[in-house]
Amino acid sequence: MHTHWIHYSILAVLLLMAAVSGVQGATLVVAPSGADFTTIQPAVDAASPGDTIAVQAGTYPGDIVVRTPVTVLGTDGVSIGTDGELAAFIIEADGVTISDLACDGPAIGIMLNASSGSHVRECNVVAGDTGILFSDCVNCSVSDTSILADQSGLEITSSENIEIEEVRVNGGASGVTLHNVDAFALRKSAVLGCDIGIIAEHCGNGTIEETTFSDVDAGMLGIGVTDTRITGSTLSNVIQYLQMYNAIGCTVEADTMEGPDYFSADVFSDTVYACGPWTVSGWNFGLLRQIYDTPEGYLQFGGALNFTAIEGAESFTDPFILMEAEASAADLEGYDAETFGFYRIDGAKPVFAGATTIEDNGGAITSATATAPGDYALLAKTETTGPDLFYVLIGILAVIGIVLFYLVWRKD
């Protein structure tokens, strides 16, 4: 009986190994000569789900339509596509992976249409119009990829759960364009030499973090964007970092406003800007960095800002900003906590502009609302200590003694 169970167990293991081997799929090799196929399309057509198309060095025609879940894997020296073609690859299946390939010359480098669970990895794309295009896709990604395109580097429309990581986009009217995309993430990527780095229209639940913007007119244009967090951007030679229009529930986090000529313009939006120790929100306003020499006797927290009202927005609400900040007792050590707050700084002296609440732990919370354009800084005055009471009493007694002595002397 025991021997039979051993035989059955061995048979089960062998069957499982055979099943796993079948799932891994076969490898079909494409090369200019001496391989299974000399062009990619016949290899894709002959492949079964799970197969790998291994493309050897060479130049191959594009307009390759992929309708089977396969992996197309290249190597150094592979170039796919030519001028005049629609796209190097047209992906129309789920679970397709395009990896280690160079697409050079077609109007669109890689096109993914109604695809789920597909990925583009470690590719180099040069296109006459759009580098990589996602349309009606779900759970797809682009990673470790370089794109050079005349119009749009990466365009995603009517899609959901799209991940973009370590992507470098050069040139074009826009680096990354998102239209009607839900649950997207753009991480550790760079947009260089574009008119607009990122265009996001009617998108939500997004994350844009550790993005480099360099040599762009505008970092990001957000129209109808909701519940999106933008953080950790690096800015170099940028005219304006952000333009938010009709945005709801978005947060922008930055250590400083240094870098762009204009930091942000916010129209019909409730975006919260967190810059160092303070936050700003409001309606129809612009933010610029303001250089300010802190007067003697004051401590400045974070950078100073310039608030500009956007009057031409045709809004029923007048422009305003709400500035808020919080400091711990340790932050205020040596300074008067009651003087911690936002000050208007475009006059001869700083003028306190808000209200401050002292907490039980010695920290302070402050806020101020501004409706008129101006410059503001978050300051606290040096703590002033009054004279010791003992010495005050000694002084008073000394004065009384002198007066009495004088009166007695005059009487004599």
VEXPANU-120343 format. One record per residue (C-alpha): y, x, z. Coordinates in pm, 1 decimal. Layout:
! residues N
NODE	Y	X	Z
NODE	Y	X	Z $
...
! end
This chain:
! residues 412
NODE	Y	X	Z
NODE	0.0	0.0	0.0 $
NODE	244.4	277.5	98.3 $
NODE	172.7	464.8	-228.3 $
NODE	260.0	157.5	-435.7 $
NODE	602.1	129.4	-267.8 $
NODE	672.7	495.1	-352.9 $
NODE	583.6	433.3	-719.7 $
NODE	804.8	123.6	-732.3 $
NODE	1094.2	315.3	-577.6 $
NODE	1066.4	596.7	-832.1 $
NODE	1051.4	344.0	-1116.7 $
NODE	1364.9	166.6	-983.0 $
NODE	1553.6	495.1	-965.9 $
NODE	1453.6	584.5	-1322.9 $
NODE	1562.4	244.2	-1450.1 $
NODE	1898.2	277.7	-1268.3 $
NODE	1955.7	622.8	-1420.3 $
NODE	1881.1	485.5	-1764.2 $
NODE	2124.3	197.8	-1711.0 $
NODE	2400.9	432.6	-1594.2 $
NODE	2338.6	659.3	-1892.9 $
NODE	2378.9	359.7	-2123.6 $
NODE	2706.8	253.8	-1961.1 $
NODE	2857.9	600.4	-2011.0 $
NODE	2829.3	555.9	-2384.7 $
NODE	2785.5	796.1	-2673.9 $
NODE	3026.8	1056.0	-2810.5 $
NODE	3126.5	1035.6	-3174.8 $
NODE	3287.6	1351.1	-3312.8 $
NODE	3566.8	1349.4	-3572.5 $
NODE	3666.7	1670.1	-3754.3 $
NODE	3796.3	1763.4	-4100.4 $
NODE	3442.7	1880.4	-4182.5 $
NODE	3100.1	1927.0	-4028.4 $
NODE	3115.0	1633.0	-3786.0 $
NODE	2999.8	1272.2	-3756.3 $
NODE	3319.9	1148.7	-3923.7 $
NODE	3609.5	1307.8	-4111.4 $
NODE	3866.1	1037.1	-4022.6 $
NODE	3919.1	836.7	-3706.4 $
NODE	3909.1	475.8	-3827.3 $
NODE	3541.2	480.7	-3938.4 $
NODE	3446.3	636.5	-3604.2 $
NODE	3630.6	364.7	-3413.7 $
NODE	3467.1	95.9	-3627.3 $
NODE	3121.2	239.5	-3561.0 $
NODE	3172.4	282.6	-3185.6 $
NODE	3023.5	61.4	-2917.5 $
NODE	3200.2	-36.4	-2594.5 $
NODE	3223.6	264.1	-2363.6 $
NODE	3187.3	524.6	-2639.8 $
NODE	3412.9	829.3	-2671.0 $
NODE	3570.9	936.5	-3000.0 $
NODE	3619.2	1313.3	-2973.2 $
NODE	3879.5	1423.2	-3227.0 $
NODE	3882.7	1792.5	-3321.7 $
NODE	4187.5	1988.0	-3442.0 $
NODE	4329.7	1865.3	-3770.4 $
NODE	4575.3	1620.3	-3928.5 $
NODE	4457.1	1261.3	-3966.3 $
NODE	4601.8	940.8	-4112.4 $
NODE	4731.7	675.6	-3874.0 $
NODE	4739.0	294.7	-3877.7 $
NODE	4415.8	313.6	-3677.1 $
NODE	4323.2	-28.9	-3539.0 $
NODE	4113.9	-22.6	-3220.8 $
NODE	3928.9	-345.6	-3143.5 $
NODE	3658.9	-199.3	-2914.6 $
NODE	3698.3	-63.1	-2558.8 $
NODE	3662.2	308.0	-2631.2 $
NODE	3821.1	638.0	-2533.8 $
NODE	3987.3	838.2	-2809.6 $
NODE	4006.4	1194.5	-2683.3 $
NODE	4185.0	1475.2	-2864.3 $
NODE	4240.1	1845.1	-2819.7 $
NODE	4498.4	2105.4	-2914.7 $
NODE	4588.6	2098.3	-3281.8 $
NODE	4532.1	1725.1	-3337.7 $
NODE	4806.0	1538.8	-3527.5 $
NODE	4776.3	1170.8	-3615.6 $
NODE	5004.6	964.9	-3836.5 $
NODE	5248.3	1026.9	-4119.1 $
NODE	5587.6	903.5	-4224.7 $
NODE	5566.1	558.3	-4383.7 $
NODE	5288.4	426.1	-4162.2 $
NODE	5343.2	146.6	-3909.4 $
NODE	5176.8	322.8	-3615.7 $
NODE	4937.6	602.4	-3533.7 $
NODE	4729.1	363.7	-3318.6 $
NODE	4727.9	-14.9	-3294.5 $
NODE	4535.2	-117.7	-2982.9 $
NODE	4400.2	-473.2	-2986.7 $
NODE	4120.8	-442.2	-2730.3 $
NODE	4096.7	-420.4	-2352.8 $
NODE	3998.3	-104.2	-2171.1 $
NODE	4109.3	146.4	-2435.8 $
NODE	4215.8	499.7	-2340.8 $
NODE	4415.3	728.1	-2570.2 $
NODE	4424.1	1081.5	-2431.1 $
NODE	4529.5	1435.4	-2532.3 $
NODE	4659.4	1336.4	-2874.6 $
NODE	4972.5	1406.6	-3077.2 $
NODE	5116.3	1121.7	-3284.9 $
NODE	5370.8	1244.6	-3536.7 $
NODE	5565.4	1057.8	-3801.3 $
NODE	5496.0	682.0	-3807.2 $
NODE	5751.0	415.2	-3717.9 $
NODE	5568.1	350.0	-3388.4 $
NODE	5355.4	608.8	-3215.2 $
NODE	5113.9	387.6	-3020.3 $
NODE	5118.9	7.6	-3023.5 $
NODE	4931.1	-196.9	-2763.6 $
NODE	4909.8	-570.3	-2829.6 $
NODE	4763.4	-818.9	-2578.6 $
NODE	4563.9	-543.5	-2414.4 $
NODE	4440.1	-530.0	-2055.2 $
NODE	4342.0	-219.1	-1862.6 $
NODE	4437.2	28.0	-2136.3 $
NODE	4591.5	369.9	-2077.6 $
NODE	4781.7	640.3	-2264.8 $
NODE	4747.1	984.3	-2106.0 $
NODE	4862.2	1337.5	-2182.0 $
NODE	4991.5	1256.1	-2528.6 $
NODE	5280.3	1389.0	-2736.4 $
NODE	5446.3	1117.5	-2943.0 $
NODE	5709.9	1160.4	-3215.1 $
NODE	5812.6	837.3	-3389.6 $
NODE	6076.4	718.0	-3632.6 $
NODE	6151.1	402.1	-3433.1 $
NODE	5960.4	341.1	-3107.3 $
NODE	5739.6	589.4	-2926.3 $
NODE	5502.0	359.4	-2737.7 $
NODE	5514.6	-21.2	-2754.1 $
NODE	5344.7	-262.4	-2511.4 $
NODE	5344.6	-632.7	-2594.0 $
NODE	5171.7	-903.6	-2384.3 $
NODE	4977.6	-641.9	-2189.2 $
NODE	4837.5	-645.3	-1834.7 $
NODE	4734.1	-360.6	-1601.9 $
NODE	4817.4	-84.1	-1847.5 $
NODE	4971.7	259.2	-1796.7 $
NODE	5133.0	564.3	-1954.6 $
NODE	5113.1	898.7	-1777.3 $
NODE	5188.3	1267.0	-1836.3 $
NODE	5320.6	1195.0	-2184.4 $
NODE	5614.2	1325.0	-2389.8 $
NODE	5800.4	1093.7	-2628.8 $
NODE	6064.5	1163.3	-2893.6 $
NODE	6189.1	855.7	-3082.4 $
NODE	6493.9	762.4	-3286.5 $
NODE	6546.1	417.4	-3128.1 $
NODE	6342.1	343.2	-2814.5 $
NODE	6111.0	586.9	-2644.4 $
NODE	5901.2	340.7	-2446.3 $
NODE	5929.3	-35.1	-2498.0 $
NODE	5747.3	-293.5	-2286.7 $
NODE	5782.9	-666.6	-2343.4 $
NODE	5620.1	-979.6	-2193.2 $
NODE	5382.0	-774.1	-1982.3 $
NODE	5262.3	-744.1	-1622.7 $
NODE	5151.5	-465.2	-1387.8 $
NODE	5260.7	-172.4	-1601.5 $
NODE	5257.8	180.8	-1455.2 $
NODE	5469.2	462.1	-1602.7 $
NODE	5434.8	803.1	-1440.0 $
NODE	5542.2	1154.4	-1538.7 $
NODE	5671.8	1044.4	-1877.8 $
NODE	5944.5	1241.5	-2054.7 $
NODE	6158.0	1059.7	-2313.7 $
NODE	6402.5	1245.5	-2538.8 $
NODE	6672.3	1097.9	-2758.8 $
NODE	6713.8	750.5	-2898.0 $
NODE	6937.1	456.9	-2822.8 $
NODE	6731.5	383.7	-2510.2 $
NODE	6473.3	581.2	-2318.2 $
NODE	6276.1	296.8	-2158.5 $
NODE	6324.1	-70.3	-2247.9 $
NODE	6170.9	-343.2	-2031.2 $
NODE	6197.7	-708.3	-2132.5 $
NODE	6035.4	-990.3	-1936.7 $
NODE	5811.5	-756.3	-1738.6 $
NODE	5675.1	-840.1	-1394.0 $
NODE	5543.4	-587.3	-1141.5 $
NODE	5632.6	-259.0	-1309.0 $
NODE	5661.0	95.6	-1174.6 $
NODE	5843.6	393.2	-1324.6 $
NODE	5778.0	711.4	-1127.7 $
NODE	5852.4	1083.9	-1161.7 $
NODE	5979.2	1043.2	-1516.6 $
NODE	6278.8	1170.9	-1714.1 $
NODE	6508.5	1022.0	-1977.3 $
NODE	6710.7	1281.6	-2163.8 $
NODE	6977.1	1261.8	-2433.5 $
NODE	6966.2	880.3	-2463.2 $
NODE	7256.8	639.1	-2496.4 $
NODE	7105.0	430.9	-2213.3 $
NODE	6826.0	569.5	-1998.2 $
NODE	6664.3	240.6	-1889.3 $
NODE	6730.4	-113.5	-2010.2 $
NODE	6566.6	-377.5	-1790.5 $
NODE	6616.7	-741.8	-1886.8 $
NODE	6465.6	-1036.1	-1697.6 $
NODE	6224.6	-815.6	-1506.3 $
NODE	6107.1	-840.0	-1146.7 $
NODE	5909.7	-680.8	-864.2 $
NODE	5973.9	-332.9	-994.8 $
NODE	5995.6	20.2	-859.9 $
NODE	6197.7	297.8	-1021.5 $
NODE	6168.2	618.0	-823.7 $
NODE	6220.2	992.7	-868.4 $
NODE	6365.7	944.5	-1216.2 $
NODE	6573.9	1214.9	-1384.5 $
NODE	6868.4	1103.1	-1597.0 $
NODE	7027.8	1382.3	-1799.7 $
NODE	7283.9	1377.2	-2082.6 $
NODE	7293.8	996.4	-2098.2 $
NODE	7594.1	768.0	-2126.7 $
NODE	7445.4	514.7	-1883.9 $
NODE	7152.1	565.4	-1649.5 $
NODE	7035.4	206.0	-1621.5 $
NODE	7145.2	-134.5	-1745.4 $
NODE	6986.7	-416.4	-1543.9 $
NODE	7027.9	-775.2	-1665.9 $
NODE	6864.8	-1054.7	-1468.9 $
NODE	6656.2	-807.2	-1271.3 $
NODE	6503.2	-932.0	-944.4 $
NODE	6345.6	-769.8	-637.7 $
NODE	6350.6	-417.9	-775.4 $
NODE	6394.7	-94.0	-579.0 $
NODE	6564.2	207.6	-735.0 $
NODE	6545.8	530.4	-539.9 $
NODE	6538.7	909.4	-564.9 $
NODE	6720.8	944.6	-897.1 $
NODE	6846.1	1283.3	-1015.9 $
NODE	7164.0	1268.2	-1225.5 $
NODE	7308.0	1532.7	-1458.1 $
NODE	7587.9	1479.9	-1709.7 $
NODE	7576.9	1102.3	-1668.9 $
NODE	7886.6	891.9	-1737.7 $
NODE	7774.2	583.5	-1539.8 $
NODE	7462.5	560.7	-1327.5 $
NODE	7413.4	182.0	-1294.2 $
NODE	7532.8	-141.4	-1451.2 $
NODE	7380.2	-443.9	-1277.7 $
NODE	7444.9	-791.0	-1417.6 $
NODE	7309.8	-1110.4	-1258.9 $
NODE	7066.5	-908.7	-1047.9 $
NODE	6907.7	-1066.6	-739.7 $
NODE	6739.1	-899.3	-444.2 $
NODE	6761.6	-544.3	-577.3 $
NODE	6813.5	-229.7	-370.3 $
NODE	6955.2	103.0	-482.8 $
NODE	6901.8	400.3	-251.2 $
NODE	7084.7	729.8	-300.9 $
NODE	7163.3	1026.4	-78.4 $
NODE	7505.7	1062.5	-239.7 $
NODE	7723.5	923.0	-516.9 $
NODE	7781.0	1271.2	-656.7 $
NODE	7690.9	1334.6	-1019.8 $
NODE	7807.4	1050.9	-1246.2 $
NODE	8169.1	982.2	-1335.1 $
NODE	8108.6	619.0	-1231.2 $
NODE	7837.1	530.5	-983.7 $
NODE	7787.0	157.1	-1037.2 $
NODE	7935.0	-165.9	-1164.2 $
NODE	7792.5	-486.9	-1019.4 $
NODE	7867.8	-826.6	-1175.5 $
NODE	7729.5	-1163.2	-1056.4 $
NODE	7478.7	-974.7	-840.6 $
NODE	7376.3	-927.6	-479.7 $
NODE	7242.3	-575.1	-514.6 $
NODE	7245.2	-365.3	-197.4 $
NODE	7354.4	-2.9	-237.0 $
NODE	7232.1	226.0	42.2 $
NODE	7405.4	561.8	20.1 $
NODE	7334.3	797.7	306.4 $
NODE	7436.6	629.2	634.2 $
NODE	7606.1	320.3	488.9 $
NODE	7522.2	19.7	272.2 $
NODE	7744.6	-178.6	39.2 $
NODE	7688.8	-521.4	-110.6 $
NODE	7924.8	-776.7	-255.7 $
NODE	8034.6	-947.8	-573.8 $
NODE	8199.9	-824.5	-894.5 $
NODE	8280.3	-471.3	-787.2 $
NODE	8257.1	-111.2	-896.7 $
NODE	8171.5	191.2	-683.7 $
NODE	8294.4	544.6	-737.3 $
NODE	8264.9	858.5	-530.2 $
NODE	8590.5	952.3	-359.5 $
NODE	8666.0	1309.7	-250.6 $
NODE	8820.9	1306.9	97.3 $
NODE	8929.3	1582.4	334.1 $
NODE	8845.1	1452.8	679.8 $
NODE	9144.9	1480.5	915.1 $
NODE	9123.9	1688.7	1228.1 $
NODE	8985.2	1492.0	1520.5 $
NODE	8753.9	1277.0	1304.1 $
NODE	8388.2	1296.5	1209.3 $
NODE	8289.5	1162.0	866.5 $
NODE	7949.1	1005.4	803.6 $
NODE	7831.0	1031.7	442.6 $
NODE	8058.9	1032.3	141.1 $
NODE	8380.0	841.0	90.7 $
NODE	8387.4	562.7	-166.2 $
NODE	8629.5	392.8	-398.2 $
NODE	8599.1	14.2	-435.5 $
NODE	8721.5	-130.6	-764.0 $
NODE	8744.0	-506.0	-817.7 $
NODE	8611.5	-641.7	-1148.6 $
NODE	8858.8	-919.5	-1216.1 $
NODE	8756.4	-1021.4	-1568.5 $
NODE	8410.4	-1155.5	-1482.3 $
NODE	8520.2	-1524.4	-1498.2 $
NODE	8364.9	-1588.7	-1159.3 $
NODE	8443.9	-1857.8	-903.5 $
NODE	8401.2	-1594.0	-632.2 $
NODE	8671.6	-1332.6	-588.5 $
NODE	8557.6	-968.9	-588.2 $
NODE	8468.1	-822.1	-248.4 $
NODE	8243.5	-569.1	-80.8 $
NODE	8071.8	-577.5	256.6 $
NODE	8025.7	-230.3	407.5 $
NODE	7776.9	-184.5	692.9 $
NODE	7653.1	112.7	893.5 $
NODE	7472.7	205.2	1213.4 $
NODE	7481.4	522.8	1424.4 $
NODE	7271.2	630.0	1720.2 $
NODE	7408.9	767.0	2044.8 $
NODE	7299.9	1113.9	1933.8 $
NODE	7495.2	1076.0	1607.5 $
NODE	7808.8	991.3	1807.6 $
NODE	7775.7	1257.9	2075.7 $
NODE	8120.7	1402.5	2141.1 $
NODE	8292.1	1115.5	1961.5 $
NODE	8428.7	781.3	2077.9 $
NODE	8169.8	519.0	1979.5 $
NODE	8430.7	244.3	1984.2 $
NODE	8617.6	419.2	1701.2 $
NODE	8307.6	439.0	1478.7 $
NODE	8369.4	231.8	1167.5 $
NODE	8502.3	207.1	814.5 $
NODE	8858.8	324.6	762.5 $
NODE	9089.1	275.4	469.6 $
NODE	9183.7	628.7	369.7 $
NODE	9430.6	597.3	82.7 $
NODE	9733.0	601.1	315.5 $
NODE	9895.4	872.5	523.1 $
NODE	9649.9	814.3	809.1 $
NODE	9303.8	651.3	830.7 $
NODE	9335.2	280.4	914.7 $
NODE	9046.4	105.4	1089.3 $
NODE	8924.1	-174.1	859.9 $
NODE	8642.7	-357.1	1041.6 $
NODE	8466.9	-430.4	1366.6 $
NODE	8226.9	-226.4	1581.6 $
NODE	7967.0	-334.9	1835.4 $
NODE	7841.0	-90.3	2097.8 $
NODE	7468.7	-124.4	2170.1 $
NODE	7303.2	-91.4	2508.6 $
NODE	7147.6	240.5	2404.7 $
NODE	7487.5	390.5	2326.9 $
NODE	7466.2	351.4	1951.8 $
NODE	7707.2	149.9	1739.2 $
NODE	7694.0	-101.3	1454.1 $
NODE	7995.8	-150.5	1232.4 $
NODE	8093.3	-358.2	931.1 $
NODE	8400.7	-420.4	719.7 $
NODE	8485.3	-647.1	428.5 $
NODE	8723.4	-535.4	157.1 $
NODE	8878.8	-765.4	-101.8 $
NODE	9147.3	-533.6	-234.9 $
NODE	9070.4	-215.5	-429.6 $
NODE	9090.6	99.4	-222.0 $
NODE	8927.2	407.1	-74.9 $
NODE	8710.1	393.0	237.1 $
NODE	8522.8	633.7	461.8 $
NODE	8292.4	594.8	759.9 $
NODE	8456.7	781.7	1049.1 $
NODE	8464.9	825.6	1425.9 $
NODE	8737.8	983.6	1637.5 $
NODE	8685.0	1273.7	1874.8 $
NODE	8611.2	1145.5	2224.4 $
NODE	8918.3	1170.0	2448.3 $
NODE	8867.5	1239.1	2817.0 $
NODE	9140.9	1145.4	3065.7 $
NODE	9259.7	1381.9	3345.1 $
NODE	9043.1	1410.7	3657.1 $
NODE	9149.1	1158.2	3928.9 $
NODE	9151.1	1427.0	4202.6 $
NODE	9408.6	1632.6	4018.7 $
NODE	9614.2	1322.6	3943.0 $
NODE	9632.0	1242.9	4317.2 $
NODE	9723.8	1602.5	4404.3 $
NODE	9999.1	1589.9	4146.7 $
NODE	10137.0	1263.8	4284.9 $
NODE	10133.5	1397.4	4642.5 $
NODE	10304.9	1716.1	4529.9 $
NODE	10582.1	1516.8	4364.3 $
NODE	10626.7	1301.0	4675.0 $
NODE	10641.4	1612.8	4889.2 $
NODE	10909.0	1770.2	4672.3 $
NODE	11117.6	1453.0	4679.0 $
NODE	11093.5	1426.4	5060.2 $
NODE	11184.0	1791.1	5103.5 $
NODE	11485.0	1743.6	4878.3 $
NODE	11603.2	1437.7	5070.4 $
NODE	11568.3	1615.5	5408.2 $
NODE	11748.8	1917.5	5273.9 $
NODE	12038.4	1705.8	5146.7 $
NODE	12065.7	1530.1	5483.8 $
NODE	12095.0	1860.7	5668.3 $
! end
